[in-house]
Amino acid sequence: MIRNIRRTTAATTSIFLAGGLVACSSDDARDDTPEVLATFTILADMAQEVAGDSLEVSSLTRPGAEIHGYDPTPGDIRTAAGAEVILSNGLGLENWVDKLTADSDATRVTVTEGIDPIPIEGTDEPNPHAWMSPTLAKIYVDNIVDALSEYSPDNADTFRDNAENYKSQLDDVQDDLTDGLSHLPENQRALQTCEGAFSYLTRDAGMAESYIWPVNSDAEITPDQIRTAASFVDDNDVPAVFCESTVDPGPKEQLIRDTGARDGGTLYVDSLTEDGGDAPTYLDLIRYDVDTIVEGMRGDS
């Protein structure tokens, strides 16, 4: 057995104010309460893009936080109790959301409503990472528009205008991915990562997908998983392999040694970075990942 060393970023108990890029402890006293609270930084950033200057949007967690196993603090629950709208991803990502909203009368909105889920390998559970597809991210945006418009109908036109501009930029990212992959032989349009967080992106880009372990798996990494991934890389002439920023790169490095594939780089999935990092906004994150995938697979310097 290979020791389970996947997750390297621990959950944090801070709140990230997406609109103001200010972090503070969730247990600290606050002068005011956000009107819109999102469960993690990516949703908060999307919602702030839609809201513009009309509403204050905050994230429950700060940049770099681990979302899957997060446990809301008493301060988080107090913050949720004061919010008017709470946005969550759904698809099994935040199994803790009922605890978070136990004392809240806020309108709860699941922003993946209308998305056709992909099951996690070996389970009937949905893969929650639908935001990793620029195409599906537009459904997130539409659901956010509906939620904010219901809460603040006087600003509905502003929300729709902001959303249309935002979705146009998401279309540009999807086009860049499709165009970049078109220069590769069809059999090489295959994404090999450490964790299976890119199922929606690969499906919508017409790519094959492989990973060393399924998303949300707590099982130890086994030599068989490495061998299976290596066979995929060899069989598909995959030129480069990638790993997510929140996992240990050791399994990827073993896969590179076993196959001779290039190190394609690091991809961001569950959280934004701090301001000044590679992915301080969702558009930065998805653009960075798409550019990294295309450049890594094509061998661009």
N, C-alpha and C positions, 0 to 999 in steps of 0.2 A: 504493500500500500504506500502511496505517496501522501504525506501529511496534508491535511486540509489547510492550505495557506492562501485561500483565494481572497477574501475580503481584507483590505488593508486600511480602510477608512472607517472609523467608528462613528456611530450615531452621535449627534450633538444635540444639546438642549438649548440652542440659541434660536432666536427669530431673526430672519434676514428681511429687512425692509426693502423690497424689490424696487420701489419707486425712488428711494433715497439712498440706496446702497449703504445702509447703516445696520450693523448687527448689535444686538444686546441680548443679555441673558433673558430667557423666557420667564424666569422667576423674579426679574427686576420689576420695580414699579414703572408703569408707563403713563405718560401724560394723557395719551389718547389711545383709542383702540382702532385698529384698521377696519374699514368698512368691508373689505373683501380679504379673506384669508385663504391662501392656497396651501396645500399640504407640503409642497416642496418647491424648490427654486425655479424649476423649469415652468411649472404652471403659473407661478407668480409673475414671471417675466412675460409669458404670453398674455396674461390678463392685463398687465400694466400697458403693454403695447396697444391692446384694444381700448383700455380705459383712457389712455393719454393722461391729461391733467385733470380729468373730471372726477376720478376716484382715487383713493389710496388703496394700494394692493400690497399685502405683505405675505411673506413665506414663513411657514411654521419652522422650517429648518434653514440653516445657513449654507453657503456654498461648501461643497465637498462632503456633505453629510450623507450617511448611508440611510436609505429610505425603507428598505424591505423590512428590517427588524427594528424599526424605530419604536420607542415607547414614550408616549406623551407624558410630560411632567405635569405636576399640579399647576404650574405657571402657564403651560400650554393650554390646559383646560380652561383656565380663567380667561386667557386671551380669546379662545374660541367662543366662550360665553358672551363676549362683548361684540363679536363680529356680526355683520348683517348677512353676509353670503360666505359660504365655505365651499371652495372648489377642491375636488379630489379626482384622482385619476380613475379609480375603480380598477376593474379587471384583476382584483386580488392584490393590488399593490399595497394598499393601506388597510390591512386587516385590523388596524388599531383605531380606525376613524370613529367607530361607535364610542369608544372610550373618550376620544377627543371631544366629541360633541355631546357628552352625557348631560352637561348643564347648559347647552346652547339651544336657543330658539332660532338660530340662523337658518336661512334657506340653504339646503345642501344640494350641490350640483355635481353630478358625475360627468366629466367632460369627454369621456369616451363613448357616450351614448350614440348608437348608430354605427359603431365600428364592428366589423366581423372579426371576432377574436381568433387567434391561432393558438392551439393548445400547446402547453409545455410538453416536451417529449416525455412519453411514458406516463402521462397523467391526463385527466380531463380538465385540469385547471388552465385558465387562459394565460398566455404570456402577456404581461402588463405593459410591455415597452412599445406601445403603438406610436408614441411620440417620435420614435426614431425613424419613421417614414415621413418625409416632407409632405407627401400627399395626404396622409392621414392626419397630420398636424393641422390641416385646414379644417377638418371636422372638429378638432379641439377648439379652434378659433370660433367656428360658427356656434358651438355650444356655449362658449364664453360670452359671445355677443348676446345670445338669447337670455342668459342669466343676468348679465349686467343691465340689459334693456328692461327686463322685468323689474329689477330693483330701482333703476333710475331712468324712467321712460323719457324724461326731458332730454337726456343725452343720447338717445337711441341712434339718431342720425350720425352723431360723432363716432359712436362705437362701430357702426357699419362702415363708415368711411375709413376709419383706422384699420378695420379688419380687411377690407378689400386691398388696401395697400400692402398690408402684412402678408396676405395670401399670395399676392403677386410675387413677392420676394421668395416665398416658399416654392412657388412654381419654378422660379429661376434656379433654385438649388436642385430641384428634381431634374430639371433639364440639364444642368451641369453633370449630374451623376449619369444620366442616360447617355449623354454625348461622350463623356469620358470613357465609359465602358465600351462604347461602340468601336473604339480603336483596338480593343483586345479581341483575340480569337474567341469564338463563342464558348469553347470548352474551358477557357480560363476565366470566364466571368463567374467566379465562385469565391465567396467570402469565407475565410477560415479565421475564427476568433477563439478566445478562451471561453467566454460564456455566451450562451445563446440569447443575446439581447437584441439581435439584429434581424429577427425573423420577418418583421413587417417591412423593413427597408429592403431586404433581399427579394421578398415576394413582389413588391411594387416596382423594383428595378429589373425584374426578370433574371435574378442571379440565383445560383445554387448556394446553399448555406451549409456550413459545418462548424462545429464548436467542440471544445474538449469536454465541457460539462453543460447540462441544461441550466437555464436560468433558475435561480432560487433554490438550487440543490445544496443541501447541507452535507451530502455524502463526501467521503474522502475521494480525492482524485486517484484513479487507478492506472497502472501501466496499460491496461486494455484500452482505456479512453485515449491515451496518447497514441497507441498503435492505430486505433480506428481513425483518429484525426490525421495521422501520417499517411494512411492508405488513401484518404480523401485527397490530400494534397498531391500525392503521387499520381493517383488515377486521373485527376483533373488538371495536372500540370499547373497547379496553383503557384503563382510566382512569389507571393508574399503572404505572411500571416500577421495577425494583429491581436492586441490584447487591450482590455478595458483599463481605464485609469485607476479603478478601485480594486483591482485584483493584483496579486503577486505575479510578476512576469516569468517566474521560474518554469511553469509548464510550457509557455510559449518558447522559451529558450531551449527547452528539451526538444520541442517539435522542430525547431529550426535546425538543431544538430542532427536530428534523425532524417530530415528531408532535404536539407540544403536550400530551403526556401529563404527568401529575404525577410528581414524584420521590417514589416510594413509600417510600424509605428504604434502609437497609443491612441485609443479612441475614448471619447467621453460619452457617458450614457445617462447616469442617474441624477447628476447634479451639475449646476453651473460652477465655474471657478470664481475666485475672487476677482474683482475689477483689476485689470492688468494681466490676467491669465489668458489662456488660449480660448476660453469659452465663457466670458462674463454674461452673455445673453444666449437665449435659445438659438437665434439665428447664427450667432457666432459658433455655437456648438455644432449645429447640423452642417454648417458650411465647412467647419474645420474637419469634421469626420468625413464628409464627402470628398473634400480635397485630399485628405490623407489616404483614403481608400483608393481613389483614382491614381494618385501619384505613386503610392506604394505598389499597386498592382502593375502599373505601366513602367515602373523603374525610373520615373522622372526624378531628377536631382533637385 
